[in-house]
Amino acid sequence: MFLQERESSCRDDVGDAADTRPSQSNAAVDQLKGATVEMVRAVDSSHSTVAFAQSTDADQSFSRYDDDKPVDGVESPASEDPAVEGLDHYIDESEIWDTAFTDLISREHPTDRGHFSVDFDDNKTKQFIVDYGTCRPSGPFPKDETQENRSFSDSYYYTVSKAGMSIQVAWLAYSLVLDCAYCEPCWLFADRSDPHYHPAWSTGVRKWKELSQKIKVHASSNTHLQSCIVYEQWKRHRTVTDCVAKQLHSEKQFWSEVLKRLIKITLMLAKNCQSFRGHTEHIDNTYNGNFLSTVKLLAEFDPIMQELLRRPNGTIKYLSPVIQNELIAILGNALETELCNDIKRSPFYSIITDTTQDISKIDQLSQTFRYVKVIADDSGRPIEIKIKETFLGFYHCKSQLAADMSQQIVQIVETKGLSLDHCRGQGYDGASTMSGIYNGVQKLVQDKQPLAV
């Protein structure tokens, strides 16, 4: 909300609140074309550090002033905490420069405090002020006859350290509209509910006598220091939420790269029918199996795997036998889904079934599908036909009876999402249970699908 009337006088209210955090110099307007204006801003980070230290060393004995009333004609501070609120509602720079600020940009000092309310919650406006730069006109400044013709001076923009160095007080701003000095970080981000907060450096200070000492006292207050921290984060477009998001994104990228490598190793071993584990399960042991040995070999050349193995014992590394089995299961399911999709795209298929005993003498039912795969070009025109036989796994044979086995075969077909209506052939061995002409598995399946010969 902008103030349209000029406030002729500002009264001073100084307590023990504020900071010595320097900010950036005024931005210069290069062009104004419609609502788009390019700004150029210089930030001196080294000055920021030195000024912070200088302000902390300031004499804090000067703590009371003549006038403790807020500035006339300016709204009283709200009880909200815009500093915390600002961290939770960070506005991206691309959303800032809209037509709402066209009128302000056309003015000589767009971020002058006199153009705005002393308290507002519009984060777009706050980001605009931070991005454009602190209002620091060079003068000349009007003299106040009631104060022995004293006035503000651009010399207040700098302070002299004990070593004689001139240091910029970059948080200090001056309003030509209100003829007062103010602290931009406190105006935008100070915690109004802080018991040590005093509104003078937000509304404006006009008592020019001993202003240098007042600046030093304000710069050392805790409320001001907190405001400057938030201001600096907004200036760098970095809020707490933003920092956490970047850290999470970095971790996500790291583990994504780790899993890519582990999946490639799993696929390589599975494709070549190699065992995964050896006699031991520790990465540092000599005979630790093909999986861990491949990981260790890859780490000699790959920085991602090097970082993974450098992590202390007890931390997550995705190298345990449980994770290996999970990777195998996930990749197996993905492969089975793709193969079943190929069978579904085929107009017809045949089933080939047999039983065999495993090492524990348990009968296993093998399930194989034979079908035609049509290869098409980019335009969808068929260019090749391939006959495929796909083995989809072993299943525990629940019973040796033909009726039970035929029912299990049909259940397996339906579990894969395939329709028995497209089955056109069956293949079994010569056992009567499988190929019996009256009560064999082949006959019972054909009763359900007569075309499955």
C-alpha positions in Angstrom: 0.0 0.0 0.0 1.6 3.2 -1.1 1.5 6.5 0.7 0.4 9.4 -1.5 0.9 12.3 0.9 4.2 13.7 1.9 4.8 13.5 5.6 6.3 16.8 6.5 8.0 15.8 9.7 9.2 12.7 11.3 9.9 12.3 15.0 12.6 10.2 16.4 12.1 7.1 18.6 15.4 5.3 19.3 15.7 2.3 21.7 18.2 -0.6 21.8 17.2 -2.3 18.6 19.1 -2.9 15.3 22.2 -4.1 13.4 25.2 -3.1 11.5 24.7 -5.2 8.4 25.6 -3.3 5.3 23.4 -3.6 2.3 23.8 -2.8 -1.4 24.0 0.6 -3.0 21.3 2.2 -5.0 20.4 0.6 -8.3 20.5 2.7 -11.4 17.8 2.6 -13.9 19.2 1.9 -17.4 15.9 1.8 -19.4 12.2 2.0 -19.0 10.3 0.2 -21.7 6.8 -0.5 -20.6 6.8 -2.5 -17.5 10.3 -4.0 -18.1 13.3 -2.3 -16.5 16.8 -3.7 -16.1 18.5 -2.9 -12.9 22.2 -2.9 -12.1 23.3 -3.4 -8.6 26.8 -3.7 -7.0 27.2 -5.7 -3.8 30.4 -5.4 -1.8 30.5 -8.6 0.4 33.9 -7.7 1.9 32.6 -4.4 3.1 29.7 -6.2 4.6 31.9 -8.4 6.8 34.1 -5.6 8.0 31.1 -3.3 8.7 29.5 -6.0 10.8 32.5 -6.3 13.0 33.0 -2.5 13.2 29.4 -1.9 14.4 29.7 -4.6 17.0 32.7 -2.8 18.6 30.7 0.4 18.9 30.2 2.1 22.2 26.8 1.0 23.5 26.6 3.4 26.4 24.5 5.9 24.5 21.0 4.4 24.8 18.5 7.1 25.5 17.4 10.1 23.4 15.2 13.1 23.8 12.1 11.9 21.9 10.6 8.4 22.5 7.4 8.9 20.4 6.8 7.3 17.0 6.9 9.3 13.8 3.9 11.5 13.3 1.5 10.4 10.5 2.8 6.9 10.2 1.0 3.7 11.2 2.0 1.9 14.3 3.9 -1.4 14.0 1.9 -4.6 13.7 2.3 -7.5 16.1 3.1 -9.9 13.3 6.5 -11.3 12.6 7.3 -10.5 9.0 10.8 -11.9 9.3 9.6 -15.4 10.0 6.8 -15.0 7.6 9.2 -13.9 4.9 11.2 -17.1 5.3 8.0 -19.2 4.7 6.8 -17.2 1.7 9.8 -16.7 -0.5 8.9 -15.1 -3.8 10.8 -16.0 -6.9 12.4 -13.1 -8.8 10.6 -13.9 -12.0 7.3 -13.1 -10.2 8.5 -9.7 -9.0 8.9 -7.4 -11.9 5.3 -6.9 -13.0 3.2 -3.8 -13.9 2.4 -3.1 -10.2 5.9 -1.4 -9.9 5.9 0.4 -13.2 5.0 3.7 -11.5 7.6 3.3 -8.8 10.4 2.4 -11.2 9.8 5.6 -13.1 10.6 7.7 -10.0 14.1 8.8 -9.1 14.3 6.7 -5.9 11.7 3.8 -6.2 12.5 2.2 -2.8 12.2 5.4 -0.8 10.3 4.6 2.4 7.9 7.4 1.8 6.4 5.5 -1.1 5.3 2.7 1.2 3.5 2.0 4.4 5.7 1.4 7.4 4.1 -2.1 7.9 3.0 -4.3 5.0 2.9 -8.0 4.4 3.3 -8.0 0.6 6.3 -10.3 -0.1 6.4 -9.2 -3.8 6.9 -5.6 -2.6 9.6 -6.6 -0.1 11.5 -8.6 -2.8 11.2 -5.6 -5.2 12.8 -3.3 -2.5 15.5 -5.8 -1.7 16.3 -6.4 -5.4 16.3 -2.8 -6.4 18.5 -1.6 -3.6 18.6 0.7 -0.6 17.5 4.3 -1.1 20.7 6.3 -0.5 20.5 9.7 -2.2 23.7 11.8 -2.3 22.1 15.2 -1.3 22.0 18.1 -0.9 19.7 17.5 2.1 17.2 20.0 3.6 18.3 21.8 6.8 16.0 22.0 9.8 15.9 25.4 11.4 14.5 23.9 14.6 17.7 21.9 15.0 20.2 24.7 14.5 20.1 24.2 10.7 21.3 20.6 11.1 20.6 18.1 8.3 21.3 14.6 7.2 24.6 14.1 5.4 25.9 11.4 3.1 28.9 11.1 5.4 26.6 9.0 7.7 26.7 6.3 5.0 30.2 5.5 6.2 31.8 5.0 9.5 35.5 4.9 10.5 36.9 1.9 12.3 39.5 2.0 15.1 42.1 1.2 12.5 41.1 4.3 10.5 39.4 2.4 7.7 36.2 3.9 6.1 33.5 1.3 6.2 30.1 1.5 4.5 27.0 1.4 6.7 25.0 -0.2 4.0 21.8 -0.8 6.0 21.3 2.9 6.5 18.9 4.6 4.2 17.5 8.1 3.7 14.0 9.1 2.6 13.7 12.2 0.5 10.0 12.1 0.8 10.0 12.0 4.6 13.3 13.7 5.2 14.4 11.0 7.7 17.0 8.3 8.1 15.8 4.7 8.6 17.1 1.1 8.7 15.9 -0.8 5.6 16.3 -4.4 7.1 14.4 -3.4 10.3 11.7 -1.7 8.3 11.2 -4.8 6.1 11.9 -7.7 8.4 12.2 -6.7 12.1 10.2 -8.8 14.6 7.5 -6.3 15.7 6.6 -8.6 18.7 10.2 -8.5 20.1 10.1 -6.6 23.4 13.4 -4.8 22.5 12.0 -3.6 19.1 11.5 0.2 18.8 9.8 1.5 15.7 12.0 4.6 15.2 14.4 3.0 12.8 11.5 1.7 10.8 9.3 4.8 10.7 12.3 7.2 10.4 14.8 9.2 12.6 14.9 13.0 12.2 16.9 14.1 15.2 20.3 14.8 13.5 22.2 15.7 16.7 24.5 12.8 17.6 23.2 10.7 14.8 26.5 8.9 14.4 26.3 7.6 17.9 22.7 6.6 17.4 23.7 4.6 14.3 26.4 2.7 16.3 24.0 1.8 19.1 21.3 0.7 16.6 23.8 -1.4 14.7 24.6 -3.5 17.8 21.1 -4.5 18.8 20.0 -8.1 18.5 16.7 -7.2 16.8 18.6 -5.4 14.0 21.1 -8.2 13.6 18.3 -10.8 13.1 16.6 -8.5 10.6 19.9 -8.2 8.6 20.3 -11.9 8.5 16.8 -12.3 6.9 17.5 -9.3 4.6 20.8 -10.9 3.4 19.0 -14.2 2.7 16.3 -12.4 0.6 19.0 -10.4 -1.2 20.7 -13.6 -2.2 17.4 -15.2 -3.0 18.1 -17.8 -0.3 15.6 -18.6 2.4 15.7 -21.4 5.0 13.2 -23.4 2.9 15.3 -22.8 -0.2 18.5 -24.0 1.4 16.8 -27.1 2.7 15.3 -27.8 -0.8 18.8 -27.4 -2.4 20.3 -29.9 0.1 17.5 -32.4 -0.4 17.9 -32.0 -4.2 21.6 -32.7 -3.9 21.0 -35.8 -1.8 18.4 -37.0 -4.2 20.7 -36.6 -7.2 23.5 -38.5 -5.4 21.4 -41.5 -4.5 19.8 -41.5 -7.9 23.3 -41.8 -9.4 24.2 -44.6 -6.9 21.0 -46.6 -7.7 21.7 -46.2 -11.5 25.1 -47.9 -11.0 23.7 -50.6 -8.7 21.0 -51.4 -11.2 23.5 -51.7 -14.0 25.6 -54.1 -12.0 22.5 -56.2 -11.1 21.5 -56.4 -14.8 25.0 -57.3 -15.9 25.2 -60.2 -13.4 21.7 -61.4 -14.0 22.1 -61.4 -17.8 25.2 -63.5 -17.5 23.7 -65.9 -15.0 26.3 -65.0 -12.4 25.9 -65.4 -8.6 25.7 -62.3 -6.6 27.1 -63.2 -3.1 30.2 -65.0 -2.0 31.3 -66.5 1.4 31.3 -63.1 3.1 29.0 -60.0 2.9 31.5 -57.2 3.8 32.8 -54.9 1.1 36.4 -55.0 2.5 36.7 -58.8 2.4 38.6 -60.4 -0.4 36.0 -63.0 -1.4 32.8 -61.0 -1.0 31.0 -62.1 -4.2 30.5 -60.7 -7.6 28.1 -57.9 -6.7 30.4 -56.3 -4.0 33.5 -57.0 -6.0 32.1 -55.2 -9.0 31.1 -52.2 -6.7 34.6 -52.1 -5.3 36.1 -52.2 -8.7 33.9 -49.4 -10.0 34.7 -47.3 -7.0 38.4 -47.2 -8.2 37.4 -45.1 -11.2 34.0 -43.5 -10.4 33.7 -40.6 -7.9 30.1 -41.4 -7.0 31.0 -44.9 -5.8 34.1 -43.6 -4.1 31.9 -41.2 -2.1 29.5 -44.1 -1.2 32.3 -46.4 0.1 33.9 -43.5 2.0 30.8 -43.1 4.2 31.2 -44.6 7.7 30.0 -48.0 8.6 26.4 -48.1 9.8 25.2 -45.6 7.2 22.9 -46.4 4.3 24.8 -47.7 1.3 22.2 -50.0 -0.5 24.7 -52.8 -0.6 23.2 -55.4 1.8 21.8 -58.8 0.6 18.3 -57.5 1.3 18.7 -54.6 -1.1 20.3 -56.9 -3.7 17.3 -59.2 -3.6 14.9 -56.3 -3.7 16.7 -54.9 -6.8 16.5 -58.3 -8.5 12.8 -58.6 -7.7 12.0 -55.0 -8.9 13.9 -55.5 -12.2 12.4 -59.0 -12.6 8.9 -57.6 -12.2 9.6 -54.8 -14.7 11.0 -57.3 -17.2 8.0 -59.6 -16.8 5.6 -56.7 -17.3 7.4 -55.8 -20.6 7.3 -59.4 -21.8 3.6 -59.7 -21.0 2.9 -56.5 -22.9 4.6 -58.0 -25.9 2.4 -61.1 -25.6 -0.7 -58.9 -25.3 0.2 -57.0 -28.4 0.4 -60.3 -30.3 -2.9 -61.5 -31.8 -2.4 -65.1 -30.6 -0.1 -67.2 -28.4 0.5 -70.8 -27.3 1.4 -72.1 -23.9 4.2 -74.7 -23.2 4.1 -76.3 -19.7 6.1 -79.0 -18.0 7.0 -80.0 -14.4 10.3 -80.8 -12.9 11.7 -81.3 -9.4 14.0 -78.8 -7.7 16.9 -79.6 -5.4 14.5 -80.0 -2.5 12.3 -82.6 -4.4 9.4 -80.1 -4.8 7.6 -80.2 -8.2 7.9 -76.9 -10.1 5.6 -76.0 -12.9 7.4 -74.1 -15.7 5.4 -71.7 -17.9 6.5 -70.6 -21.4 4.6 -68.6 -24.0 5.2 -68.8 -27.7 4.0 -66.0 -29.8 4.6 -63.8 -32.8 6.1 -60.3 -32.4 5.5 -57.9 -35.2 8.4 -55.3 -35.6 7.2 -52.0 -37.0 9.1 -48.9 -38.2 8.6 -45.3 -36.9 5.5 -44.9 -39.0 3.9 -48.0 -37.6 4.3 -50.1 -40.8 5.2 -53.8 -40.1 8.6 -54.6 -41.4 9.5 -57.9 -39.7 7.9 -60.8 -37.9 9.7 -62.7 -35.1 8.6 -65.9 -33.4 9.4 -65.6 -29.7 9.4 -68.1 -26.8 9.3 -66.4 -23.4 9.8 -68.2 -20.1 7.9 -66.4 -17.3 8.9 -68.5 -14.3 8.6 -71.6 -12.2 5.5 -72.1 -10.0 5.0 -74.5 -7.1 2.9 -77.4 -8.4 0.1 -77.7 -5.9 -1.2 -81.1 -7.1 -0.4 -83.8 -9.6 -4.0 -84.2 -10.6 -4.9 -83.0 -14.2 -7.9 -81.0 -13.0 -5.8 -79.1 -10.4 -2.9 -78.5 -12.8 -5.2 -77.2 -15.6 -6.8 -74.8 -13.2 -3.4 -73.6 -12.0 -2.3 -73.0 -15.6 -5.4 -71.0 -16.4 -4.8 -68.9 -13.2 -1.2 -68.2 -14.2 -2.4 -67.0 -17.6 -5.0 -64.7 -16.1 -2.6 -63.5 -13.4 -0.3 -62.2 -16.1 -3.2 -60.1 -17.5 -3.5 -62.4 -20.6 -6.8 -63.6 -22.1 -7.3 -67.3 -22.7 -9.5 -66.3 -25.7 -6.2 -65.6 -27.6 -4.6 -69.0 -26.8 -4.3 -71.1 -30.0 -2.0 -73.9 -28.9 -0.7 -76.1 -26.0 2.5 -78.0 -25.6 3.1 -80.8 -23.1 5.2 -84.0 -22.7 3.7 -87.4 -23.4 2.5 -88.2 -19.9 -1.1 -89.1 -19.6 -1.7 -86.5 -17.0 -0.7 -83.8 -19.4 -1.7 -85.1 -22.8 -4.5 -87.6 -21.9 -7.2 -87.5 -24.6 -10.1 -87.6 -22.2 -9.0 -86.2 -18.8 -5.6 -84.8 -19.4 -4.5 -81.2 -18.8 -4.6 -80.5 -22.5 -8.2 -81.7 -22.8 -9.4 -79.7 -19.8 -7.9 -76.5 -21.0 -9.3 -77.1 -24.5 -12.8 -77.5 -22.9 -12.4 -73.8 -21.7 -10.9 -72.6 -25.0 -11.8 -74.9 -27.9 -9.3 -73.1 -30.2 -6.3 -74.0 -28.0 -5.4 -77.2 -29.7 
